[in-house]
Amino acid sequence: MSVLLRGKPMFLNKKKLAAIIVGSLATGSVLTVGGLGWLFGVQTPAQVAEWARFIGVKKFIELRYVEPVDDTDLMDGAIEGMVGSLGDPHSLYLSANKFKTLQDHTAASFGGIGVTMGFKNDQVTIISVLEGTPGEGAGLQVGDQIVAVDGTPVTDYQPDEVALHIRGDVDTQVTLTIHRAGQDDFDVQLTRAIIRVPTAKGKMLPDTDHIGYIRIASFGEHTAEEFNAAFDALADEGMRGLVIDLRENGGGLITTCVDIAQRVVPAGPIVSVVDRDGSREEHDSDLQESKYPLVVLIDGNSASASEILAGALQDTGAATLVGTESYGKGSVQMVLPLFHDDGLKLTIAKYYTPAGRCIDGIGIEPDVEVDLPEGTTEDTQLQKAIAVMQEKLVQ
């Protein structure tokens, strides 16, 4: 430890520093080390020593830092540091604003700008702009890269955090720095509005022999209802086969994914969730027979719940997967509310497909690999999915 004095650091040796920490504990803490051990279930001397080190440093900062410090800010920073030390991009400390945004993320409406983003190679690219939203009004375009949010480079965030910073309370503002091919980077200021987005929409593909198509954008609270409504409507129109599009779908609620899987995955396991002690939670389907041949579209941004559904359909032979290798997020997170309207998002388990595959960090390989060339005006992946389905229908 050093103190800056006329430009030169003055170092305290470990004995002096230990004395200050012990003194801080004695004068500023109502908990003894033994009390800490009892309160937190600490049993070993090493664990007691770690708690003493933590409390000692906190008290030393409170007593000796050059400016007054806020106790809540110190604890927020400590929690964020603990979570960050895990090295897991999907485990996050969520401030009150981020926690509220995460809760809104799975709801039917939220405060946002109306764009869908893709994440690849540390780049955030706009892949769709919804009509009648702030994003469309500001002139954002498909293919634009978001370089920064409110002046902070997107590379400073984990992928899961970028959307949390762009979303927020209705009528508040957010500034995006945009990179567009052939232009200098520029800032766009947008006012967030309520965005109501159906997460599952279906249609009969034109110029096909009654091939249905359902796009699932995410797995939110109402996605299963929307999927079932689209599925049933297509069935009433005489659907003979179904293409499920999971591209650019970053996941969502595992319960919603299971509800949808029970409409298309044959009887048997859908996914197994396994925690650190080996305990397993099984989710099964009781569907006796798949009613329609299926083709599923995936890409590098198909993650989490998307991979659960795609993996179950692939392992059971119920669908042919077309596209490119998926993201590889085979872990399950729990969101824990804390005491200041903040929260903790923590990885607590990994999931396994019906064949026992854990695809965390690996991804799912499609049965038929088809790239979508950058800048193309034709959806070559969807075209291939239609061709695969047509082959299924004549067999």
C-alpha positions as CSV (number, residue, x, y, z in Angstrom):
1,M,0.0,0.0,0.0
2,S,1.3,3.5,-0.8
3,V,0.4,7.1,0.0
4,L,1.3,9.7,-2.6
5,L,3.4,12.4,-0.9
6,R,5.0,15.2,-3.1
7,G,4.9,12.8,-6.1
8,K,6.6,9.9,-4.3
9,P,4.8,6.9,-2.9
10,M,5.2,6.1,0.8
11,F,4.9,2.4,1.3
12,L,3.4,0.8,4.5
13,N,4.8,-2.6,5.3
14,K,2.5,-5.5,6.0
15,K,2.8,-5.3,9.7
16,K,1.8,-1.6,9.8
17,L,-1.0,-2.2,7.4
18,A,-2.2,-5.2,9.4
19,A,-2.2,-3.1,12.5
20,I,-4.3,-0.4,10.8
21,I,-6.8,-3.0,9.6
22,V,-7.1,-4.6,13.0
23,G,-7.5,-1.2,14.6
24,S,-10.2,-0.4,12.1
25,L,-12.0,-3.6,12.9
26,A,-11.7,-3.0,16.6
27,T,-13.0,0.6,16.4
28,G,-15.4,0.5,13.5
29,S,-17.1,-2.9,13.4
30,V,-19.7,-4.3,15.7
31,L,-18.9,-7.8,14.5
32,T,-16.0,-9.8,15.8
33,V,-14.2,-12.2,13.5
34,G,-15.9,-15.0,15.5
35,G,-19.2,-13.4,15.0
36,L,-18.6,-13.2,11.2
37,G,-17.8,-16.9,11.2
38,W,-21.1,-17.6,12.9
39,L,-23.2,-15.3,10.8
40,F,-21.9,-16.5,7.4
41,G,-21.4,-20.2,8.3
42,V,-17.6,-19.8,8.0
43,Q,-15.8,-22.7,9.7
44,T,-12.2,-22.8,8.6
45,P,-9.5,-20.3,9.8
46,A,-8.7,-19.5,6.2
47,Q,-12.3,-18.4,5.6
48,V,-12.4,-16.4,8.8
49,A,-9.1,-14.7,7.7
50,E,-10.7,-13.8,4.3
51,W,-13.7,-12.2,5.9
52,A,-11.4,-10.2,8.2
53,R,-9.4,-9.1,5.2
54,F,-12.5,-7.9,3.4
55,I,-14.0,-6.1,6.4
56,G,-10.7,-4.6,7.3
57,V,-10.1,-3.1,3.8
58,K,-13.6,-1.8,3.7
59,K,-13.2,-0.1,7.1
60,F,-9.8,1.3,6.2
61,I,-11.3,2.9,3.0
62,E,-14.1,4.3,5.1
63,L,-11.8,5.8,7.6
64,R,-8.8,6.9,5.6
65,Y,-9.9,7.6,2.0
66,V,-9.3,11.3,1.1
67,E,-13.0,11.9,0.4
68,P,-16.1,10.6,2.2
69,V,-17.4,7.4,0.7
70,D,-20.8,6.0,0.3
71,D,-21.3,2.6,2.0
72,T,-23.7,1.3,-0.6
73,D,-21.3,2.3,-3.4
74,L,-18.5,0.3,-1.7
75,M,-20.7,-2.8,-1.4
76,D,-22.0,-2.5,-5.0
77,G,-18.4,-2.4,-6.2
78,A,-17.5,-5.3,-4.0
79,I,-20.3,-7.4,-5.3
80,E,-19.6,-6.4,-8.9
81,G,-16.0,-7.3,-8.4
82,M,-16.8,-10.7,-7.0
83,V,-19.1,-11.6,-9.9
84,G,-16.6,-10.3,-12.4
85,S,-13.9,-12.5,-10.9
86,L,-15.8,-15.6,-12.0
87,G,-14.9,-14.9,-15.6
88,D,-18.4,-15.8,-16.8
89,P,-19.9,-13.4,-19.3
90,H,-23.4,-14.5,-18.3
91,S,-23.1,-13.9,-14.6
92,L,-23.7,-10.2,-13.9
93,Y,-24.3,-7.8,-11.0
94,L,-27.3,-5.7,-11.9
95,S,-27.7,-2.2,-10.6
96,A,-31.3,-1.1,-9.9
97,N,-31.7,0.3,-13.5
98,K,-30.2,-2.8,-15.1
99,F,-32.3,-5.1,-12.9
100,K,-35.5,-3.3,-13.9
101,T,-34.5,-3.5,-17.6
102,L,-33.8,-7.2,-17.3
103,Q,-37.3,-7.8,-15.8
104,D,-38.8,-5.8,-18.7
105,H,-36.8,-7.8,-21.2
106,T,-39.1,-10.8,-20.9
107,A,-42.3,-8.8,-20.7
108,A,-44.6,-8.1,-23.6
109,S,-43.6,-4.4,-23.7
110,F,-40.6,-2.3,-22.6
111,G,-38.9,1.1,-23.1
112,G,-36.6,0.8,-26.0
113,I,-35.7,2.0,-29.5
114,G,-37.1,-0.8,-31.7
115,V,-34.1,-2.5,-33.2
116,T,-32.9,-6.1,-33.1
117,M,-29.2,-6.6,-32.6
118,G,-26.7,-9.4,-33.5
119,F,-23.5,-10.0,-31.6
120,K,-20.4,-11.4,-33.4
121,N,-16.6,-10.8,-33.2
122,D,-17.1,-8.0,-30.6
123,Q,-19.4,-6.1,-33.0
124,V,-23.0,-5.2,-32.4
125,T,-24.9,-5.0,-35.6
126,I,-28.5,-3.9,-36.2
127,I,-30.3,-6.8,-38.0
128,S,-33.8,-5.4,-38.1
129,V,-35.6,-2.0,-37.4
130,L,-39.2,-2.1,-36.4
131,E,-41.7,0.1,-38.1
132,G,-43.0,3.1,-36.1
133,T,-40.3,3.0,-33.5
134,P,-37.6,5.5,-32.4
135,G,-35.0,3.5,-34.3
136,E,-36.9,3.9,-37.6
137,G,-37.6,7.6,-36.9
138,A,-33.9,8.3,-36.3
139,G,-33.0,6.6,-39.6
140,L,-31.1,3.6,-38.2
141,Q,-30.5,1.0,-40.9
142,V,-30.0,-2.8,-41.1
143,G,-26.2,-3.3,-41.1
144,D,-25.4,-0.3,-39.0
145,Q,-22.9,-1.2,-36.2
146,I,-23.4,0.2,-32.7
147,V,-20.0,1.4,-31.6
148,A,-20.9,3.0,-28.3
149,V,-23.9,3.6,-26.0
150,D,-23.9,6.9,-24.2
151,G,-20.3,7.3,-25.0
152,T,-19.2,4.0,-23.6
153,P,-17.7,1.6,-26.2
154,V,-19.8,-1.6,-26.5
155,T,-16.6,-3.6,-26.1
156,D,-16.6,-2.5,-22.5
157,Y,-19.8,-4.5,-21.9
158,Q,-20.6,-8.2,-22.0
159,P,-23.1,-9.0,-24.9
160,D,-25.9,-9.5,-22.3
161,E,-25.3,-5.9,-21.0
162,V,-25.5,-4.0,-24.3
163,A,-29.3,-4.3,-24.6
164,L,-29.7,-3.5,-20.9
165,H,-28.0,-0.1,-21.5
166,I,-30.0,0.7,-24.6
167,R,-33.3,-0.1,-23.0
168,G,-34.6,2.0,-20.2
169,D,-37.6,4.0,-18.9
170,V,-40.0,5.4,-21.5
171,D,-39.3,9.0,-22.5
172,T,-35.7,8.9,-21.4
173,Q,-32.9,9.4,-23.9
174,V,-30.0,7.2,-25.1
175,T,-27.2,8.2,-27.5
176,L,-25.8,5.6,-29.9
177,T,-22.6,6.0,-31.8
178,I,-23.1,4.4,-35.2
179,H,-20.6,3.1,-37.8
180,R,-22.1,2.9,-41.3
181,A,-20.1,1.7,-44.3
182,G,-18.7,4.6,-46.3
183,Q,-19.3,7.2,-43.6
184,D,-17.6,8.7,-40.6
185,D,-19.0,7.5,-37.2
186,F,-21.8,9.6,-36.0
187,D,-24.1,10.0,-32.9
188,V,-27.8,9.4,-32.9
189,Q,-29.9,10.5,-29.9
190,L,-33.1,8.6,-29.4
191,T,-36.0,8.9,-27.0
192,R,-37.1,5.5,-25.7
193,A,-40.7,4.5,-26.2
194,I,-42.9,1.6,-25.4
195,I,-42.0,-1.2,-27.8
196,R,-44.6,-3.9,-28.1
197,V,-43.1,-6.8,-30.1
198,P,-44.7,-10.1,-30.8
199,T,-42.0,-12.7,-30.2
200,A,-43.5,-15.4,-32.5
201,K,-45.1,-14.8,-35.8
202,G,-46.2,-17.2,-38.5
203,K,-47.1,-17.2,-42.2
204,M,-47.5,-19.6,-45.1
205,L,-44.5,-19.3,-47.3
206,P,-45.5,-18.1,-50.8
207,D,-44.9,-20.3,-53.9
208,T,-44.6,-23.4,-51.8
209,D,-46.8,-26.5,-51.3
210,H,-48.3,-25.3,-48.0
211,I,-45.0,-24.9,-46.1
212,G,-45.6,-23.0,-42.9
213,Y,-43.0,-20.6,-41.3
214,I,-42.8,-19.4,-37.7
215,R,-40.1,-16.9,-36.6
216,I,-39.3,-17.0,-32.9
217,A,-37.4,-13.8,-32.0
218,S,-37.0,-14.6,-28.3
219,F,-38.5,-16.8,-25.5
220,G,-40.5,-14.3,-23.4
221,E,-43.5,-14.6,-21.1
222,H,-46.1,-14.8,-24.0
223,T,-44.0,-16.5,-26.7
224,A,-45.5,-19.9,-26.2
225,E,-49.1,-18.5,-26.5
226,E,-48.0,-16.6,-29.7
227,F,-46.3,-19.8,-31.1
228,N,-49.4,-22.0,-30.4
229,A,-51.7,-19.4,-32.0
230,A,-49.5,-19.2,-35.2
231,F,-49.1,-23.0,-35.2
232,D,-52.8,-23.6,-35.0
233,A,-53.6,-21.0,-37.6
234,L,-51.2,-22.5,-40.1
235,A,-52.7,-26.0,-39.4
236,D,-56.1,-24.6,-40.2
237,E,-54.7,-23.3,-43.5
238,G,-53.6,-26.8,-44.5
239,M,-49.9,-26.7,-43.5
240,R,-48.0,-29.7,-44.6
241,G,-44.6,-28.9,-43.1
242,L,-43.1,-26.2,-40.8
243,V,-39.9,-24.2,-40.9
244,I,-39.0,-22.7,-37.4
245,D,-36.6,-19.8,-37.6
246,L,-34.4,-19.4,-34.5
247,R,-31.8,-17.2,-36.1
248,E,-30.7,-14.1,-34.1
249,N,-32.6,-15.5,-31.1
250,G,-30.5,-15.1,-28.0
251,G,-32.8,-17.2,-25.8
252,G,-35.0,-16.3,-22.8
253,L,-37.1,-18.3,-20.4
254,I,-36.4,-22.0,-20.3
255,T,-40.0,-22.6,-19.2
256,T,-41.3,-21.0,-22.4
257,C,-38.9,-23.0,-24.5
258,V,-40.2,-26.2,-22.9
259,D,-43.8,-25.2,-23.5
260,I,-43.0,-24.8,-27.2
261,A,-41.0,-27.9,-27.4
262,Q,-43.9,-29.9,-26.1
263,R,-45.7,-29.1,-29.4
264,V,-43.0,-30.3,-31.7
265,V,-40.5,-32.6,-29.8
266,P,-41.5,-36.3,-29.7
267,A,-42.3,-38.0,-26.4
268,G,-39.2,-38.2,-24.2
269,P,-36.6,-35.8,-22.8
270,I,-36.4,-32.2,-24.0
271,V,-33.5,-31.0,-21.8
272,S,-31.8,-31.9,-18.5
273,V,-30.6,-29.1,-16.2
274,V,-27.6,-30.2,-14.1
275,D,-26.2,-28.1,-11.2
276,R,-22.8,-28.3,-9.5
277,D,-23.6,-31.2,-7.2
278,G,-25.0,-33.3,-10.1
279,S,-28.6,-32.9,-9.3
280,R,-30.8,-33.1,-12.4
281,E,-34.0,-31.4,-13.4
282,E,-35.6,-33.2,-16.3
283,H,-38.0,-31.6,-18.7
284,D,-39.9,-34.0,-20.9
285,S,-42.4,-34.0,-23.8
286,D,-45.5,-36.2,-23.9
287,L,-46.2,-35.6,-27.6
288,Q,-46.9,-39.0,-29.1
289,E,-46.1,-38.1,-32.7
290,S,-44.8,-35.2,-34.6
291,K,-47.6,-34.0,-36.8
292,Y,-45.5,-32.2,-39.4
293,P,-42.0,-32.6,-40.8
294,L,-39.8,-29.8,-39.5
295,V,-36.8,-27.8,-40.6
296,V,-35.1,-25.4,-38.1
297,L,-32.9,-22.4,-39.0
298,I,-30.0,-21.5,-36.7
299,D,-27.0,-19.2,-36.8
300,G,-24.2,-17.9,-34.7
301,N,-26.6,-15.8,-32.6
302,S,-29.0,-18.6,-31.8
303,A,-28.2,-19.1,-28.1
304,S,-29.4,-20.6,-24.8
305,A,-33.2,-21.5,-25.1
306,S,-32.9,-21.5,-28.9
307,E,-30.2,-24.2,-28.6
308,I,-32.3,-26.2,-26.2
309,L,-35.1,-26.4,-28.7
310,A,-32.8,-26.9,-31.7
311,G,-30.8,-29.6,-29.8
312,A,-33.9,-31.5,-28.8
313,L,-35.3,-31.5,-32.3
314,Q,-31.9,-32.6,-33.7
315,D,-31.2,-35.3,-31.2
316,T,-34.7,-36.8,-31.5
317,G,-34.5,-36.7,-35.3
318,A,-37.7,-34.6,-35.5
319,A,-36.1,-31.8,-37.5
320,T,-33.3,-31.0,-39.9
321,L,-31.2,-28.1,-38.8
322,V,-30.1,-25.6,-41.5
323,G,-27.7,-22.6,-41.2
324,T,-24.5,-22.1,-39.3
325,E,-23.1,-23.2,-36.0
326,S,-25.0,-21.8,-33.0
327,Y,-23.6,-19.6,-30.3
328,G,-22.8,-22.2,-27.6
329,K,-24.5,-20.9,-24.5
330,G,-25.3,-24.1,-22.6
331,S,-25.7,-22.7,-19.2
332,V,-28.7,-21.6,-17.0
333,Q,-28.9,-18.4,-15.0
334,M,-30.9,-17.6,-12.0
335,V,-31.8,-14.0,-11.2
336,L,-31.8,-13.1,-7.5
337,P,-33.3,-9.9,-6.3
338,L,-31.1,-8.1,-3.7
339,F,-31.9,-5.4,-1.1
340,H,-31.7,-2.1,-3.0
341,D,-33.8,-2.9,-6.1
342,D,-30.7,-4.4,-7.6
343,G,-30.1,-8.0,-8.5
344,L,-27.7,-10.8,-9.3
345,K,-27.7,-12.9,-12.5
346,L,-25.7,-16.0,-11.8
347,T,-24.9,-19.2,-13.7
348,I,-26.2,-22.0,-11.6
349,A,-26.3,-25.0,-13.9
350,K,-25.6,-26.4,-17.4
351,Y,-28.1,-28.0,-19.6
352,Y,-27.8,-31.2,-21.7
353,T,-29.7,-32.2,-24.8
354,P,-31.6,-35.5,-25.0
355,A,-28.5,-37.2,-26.3
356,G,-26.4,-36.0,-23.3
357,R,-24.6,-33.2,-25.1
358,C,-23.4,-30.1,-23.2
359,I,-22.9,-27.5,-25.9
360,D,-21.6,-24.8,-23.6
361,G,-18.8,-23.0,-25.5
362,I,-19.2,-25.5,-28.4
363,G,-22.5,-24.8,-30.1
364,I,-24.7,-27.0,-32.3
365,E,-23.6,-27.9,-35.8
366,P,-26.4,-27.7,-38.3
367,D,-27.3,-30.8,-40.4
368,V,-27.0,-28.7,-43.5
369,E,-24.5,-25.9,-43.4
370,V,-25.4,-22.8,-45.3
371,D,-23.8,-19.3,-44.9
372,L,-25.7,-16.1,-45.3
373,P,-23.3,-13.9,-47.3
374,E,-22.8,-10.4,-46.0
375,G,-24.7,-7.8,-48.0
376,T,-26.9,-10.4,-49.8
377,T,-30.4,-9.5,-50.8
378,E,-31.6,-13.1,-50.8
379,D,-32.1,-15.3,-47.8
380,T,-30.1,-18.2,-49.0
381,Q,-30.6,-20.1,-45.7
382,L,-34.4,-19.9,-45.9
383,Q,-34.2,-20.9,-49.5
384,K,-32.2,-24.0,-48.5
385,A,-34.7,-24.7,-45.7
386,I,-37.5,-24.7,-48.2
387,A,-35.6,-27.0,-50.5
388,V,-35.0,-29.5,-47.6
389,M,-38.6,-29.4,-46.6
390,Q,-39.8,-30.0,-50.2
391,E,-37.6,-33.1,-50.2
392,K,-39.2,-34.3,-47.0
393,L,-42.7,-33.8,-48.4
394,V,-42.1,-36.0,-51.4
395,Q,-40.6,-38.9,-49.4
